């Protein structure tokens, strides 16, 4: 796990790879509170089924933070329609439901694309560090220590850069992160992969994970679900 408060980084601008979800939104709020001179939120659009709704919520979350050191949202594009084609993440058909295993929501190579482009943006904009909200419980092959160390090295080497890739929550579980962010405006976060009428569907894999997270953290769930 990397320390947010590294003395060599705290005096420089930083960035957070953020979606609309709980973990990365809480990390963004956490980084802002650590008094970096500037914290840039980076959102990457891939053309996924839920992204338009997710981005809408993220903008509301950022506005609610009201932090003077919070930079404007950086939106980058990496279309994946040529890679994923008729995958459920693009079509919204046969979306993994409440009973599906974690493996059902794995998007092949996604962390390669997101991490590479975010690290390049940081290198090109004199931002010294990039933080990701990867948790201890992440079971996927593109979430290991060796993967992220390799990505940091490869991207920095490609541009003679030195951006540090941080994972402050790497030893934590969702319950721990939720408790850490209990004062953040979590009603403006979005986790659903099958948004319905602009709100969480309540019946997909990610909605189930969200509900269980609040239950396990003994916190009130502020979320509106279409299917309760």
C-alpha positions in Angstrom: 0.0 0.0 0.0 1.3 3.5 -0.8 1.0 6.4 1.6 -1.1 9.4 0.5 1.0 11.7 2.6 4.4 10.9 1.1 6.7 13.8 1.9 8.2 13.8 -1.6 4.7 14.1 -3.3 2.5 16.2 -1.0 3.8 19.5 -2.3 3.0 18.7 -5.9 -0.2 18.4 -7.9 -1.7 15.0 -8.0 -4.5 13.1 -9.8 -7.1 10.5 -9.0 -8.5 8.1 -11.5 -12.2 8.3 -10.6 -15.4 6.8 -11.8 -18.8 7.5 -10.2 -18.4 4.6 -7.8 -18.0 4.7 -4.0 -14.3 3.7 -3.7 -12.8 6.2 -6.1 -15.1 9.0 -5.1 -14.1 8.5 -1.5 -10.5 8.4 -2.5 -10.9 11.7 -4.4 -12.4 13.3 -1.2 -9.6 11.8 0.8 -6.9 13.2 -1.4 -8.4 16.7 -1.4 -8.4 16.6 2.4 -4.7 15.8 2.4 -4.0 19.4 1.2 -2.2 18.7 -2.1 -1.9 22.0 -3.9 -4.1 20.7 -6.7 -6.0 17.4 -7.1 -7.1 16.6 -10.6 -10.0 14.0 -11.0 -9.6 12.0 -14.2 -12.6 10.2 -15.8 -12.1 8.0 -18.8 -14.9 7.4 -21.3 -14.9 4.0 -23.0 -18.4 4.0 -24.4 -19.8 1.7 -21.8 -23.5 1.3 -21.2 -23.6 3.1 -17.8 -21.1 5.9 -18.4 -23.4 8.7 -19.3 -25.3 8.3 -16.0 -22.1 7.7 -14.0 -20.5 10.9 -15.3 -23.6 12.8 -14.4 -23.4 11.7 -10.8 -19.6 12.2 -10.7 -20.0 15.9 -11.7 -22.6 16.3 -8.9 -20.2 14.7 -6.4 -17.3 16.9 -7.4 -19.5 20.0 -7.1 -20.6 18.9 -3.7 -17.0 18.6 -2.4 -16.5 22.4 -2.7 -12.8 22.2 -2.3 -10.5 25.0 -3.4 -7.7 22.7 -4.3 -9.9 20.4 -6.5 -9.2 20.9 -10.1 -11.7 20.7 -13.0 -12.7 17.2 -14.1 -10.5 15.8 -16.8 -12.4 13.6 -19.2 -10.3 11.4 -21.6 -11.6 9.0 -24.3 -10.6 5.4 -25.0 -13.4 3.8 -27.1 -13.5 0.0 -26.7 -16.4 -0.9 -29.1 -13.9 -2.4 -31.5 -12.5 -4.6 -28.7 -15.7 -5.6 -26.8 -18.1 -5.5 -29.8 -21.4 -7.2 -28.5 -20.2 -7.5 -24.9 -22.9 -6.8 -22.2 -20.9 -3.7 -21.0 -21.7 -2.0 -24.3 -25.1 -3.4 -25.2 -26.8 -3.6 -21.7 -28.0 -7.0 -22.7 -27.6 -9.9 -20.2 -26.0 -7.7 -17.6 -24.6 -9.7 -14.6 -27.3 -9.9 -11.9 -27.5 -10.1 -8.1 -26.5 -13.8 -8.1 -23.6 -13.5 -10.5 -20.0 -14.0 -9.2 -17.3 -11.2 -9.2 -15.7 -12.7 -12.3 -18.9 -11.9 -14.3 -18.1 -8.2 -14.3 -14.4 -8.5 -15.4 -13.7 -6.2 -18.4 -10.6 -7.6 -20.1 -7.7 -5.2 -20.2 -9.6 -2.3 -18.8 -7.0 -1.4 -16.2 -4.3 -1.4 -18.9 -6.2 1.2 -20.9 -7.3 3.4 -17.9 -3.9 3.3 -16.2 -1.8 3.9 -19.3 -3.8 7.0 -20.5 -4.0 8.5 -17.0 -0.3 8.1 -16.4 0.5 9.7 -19.8 -1.8 12.6 -19.0 0.0 13.1 -15.7 3.4 13.0 -17.3 2.3 15.5 -20.0 0.8 17.9 -17.4 3.6 17.9 -14.7 1.4 16.0 -12.2 3.7 13.9 -10.0 1.4 11.1 -8.8 -1.8 9.2 -9.8 -3.9 7.4 -7.3 -6.2 4.4 -7.9 -8.9 3.1 -5.6 -7.9 -0.6 -5.9 -9.0 -2.6 -2.8 -7.6 -5.7 -1.1 -10.5 -7.8 -2.3 -10.0 -7.1 -6.1 -9.6 -10.7 -7.6 -8.6 -9.7 -11.1 -5.2 -10.2 -12.8 -4.9 -6.5 -13.7 -5.1 -5.5 -10.1 -1.9 -7.1 -8.7 1.2 -5.4 -7.3 3.3 -6.7 -10.2 0.8 -5.4 -12.8 0.8 -1.9 -11.4 4.5 -1.7 -10.9 5.0 -2.9 -14.4 2.5 -0.2 -15.8 4.2 2.6 -13.8 7.6 1.5 -15.1 6.5 1.0 -18.8 4.6 4.3 -19.1 7.3 6.4 -17.4 10.0 4.8 -19.5 8.1 5.6 -22.7 8.2 9.3 -22.0 11.3 9.6 -19.7 8.8 10.4 -16.9 8.6 9.7 -13.1 5.0 9.8 -12.1 4.3 7.6 -9.1 1.3 5.2 -9.2 -0.3 5.1 -5.8 -2.9 2.7 -4.3 -3.7 4.0 -0.9 -6.5 1.6 -0.3 -4.7 -1.6 -1.5 -4.9 -3.2 2.0 -8.5 -2.2 2.7 -11.9 -3.7 2.0 -15.1 -1.8 0.9 -16.4 -1.7 4.5 -13.2 0.1 5.6 -13.4 2.6 2.7 -17.1 3.4 3.3 -16.4 4.1 7.0 -13.5 6.4 5.9 -15.8 8.3 3.6 -18.9 8.4 5.7 -18.9 12.3 5.7 -18.5 12.5 1.9 -21.6 13.2 -0.2 -22.1 9.5 -1.1 -25.6 10.1 -2.3 -23.9 11.5 -5.5 -21.9 8.3 -6.2 -23.0 5.8 -8.8 -22.2 2.1 -8.9 -24.8 0.5 -11.2 -24.0 -1.2 -14.6 -27.7 -1.1 -15.7 -29.0 2.4 -14.9 -32.8 2.6 -15.1 -34.6 6.0 -15.3 -31.4 7.7 -14.2 -31.0 5.8 -10.9 -29.4 2.5 -9.7 -31.4 -0.5 -11.1 -31.1 -2.4 -7.8 -30.8 -5.8 -9.5 -27.3 -5.9 -11.1 -24.1 -7.3 -9.7 -22.7 -3.9 -8.8 -25.9 -2.7 -7.1 -25.8 -5.9 -4.9 -22.1 -5.1 -4.0 -23.1 -1.5 -3.1 -26.1 -2.6 -0.9 -23.9 -5.1 0.9 -21.2 -2.5 1.4 -23.5 -0.2 3.3 -25.0 -3.1 5.3 -21.6 -4.4 6.3 -20.4 -0.9 7.3 -23.6 -0.4 9.4 -24.3 2.8 7.4 -27.6 4.1 6.0 -27.7 3.6 2.2 -28.5 6.9 0.6 -29.1 5.3 -2.8 -32.3 5.4 -4.8 -32.9 2.0 -6.5 -35.5 1.5 -9.3 -36.1 -2.1 -8.2 -36.0 -2.2 -4.4 
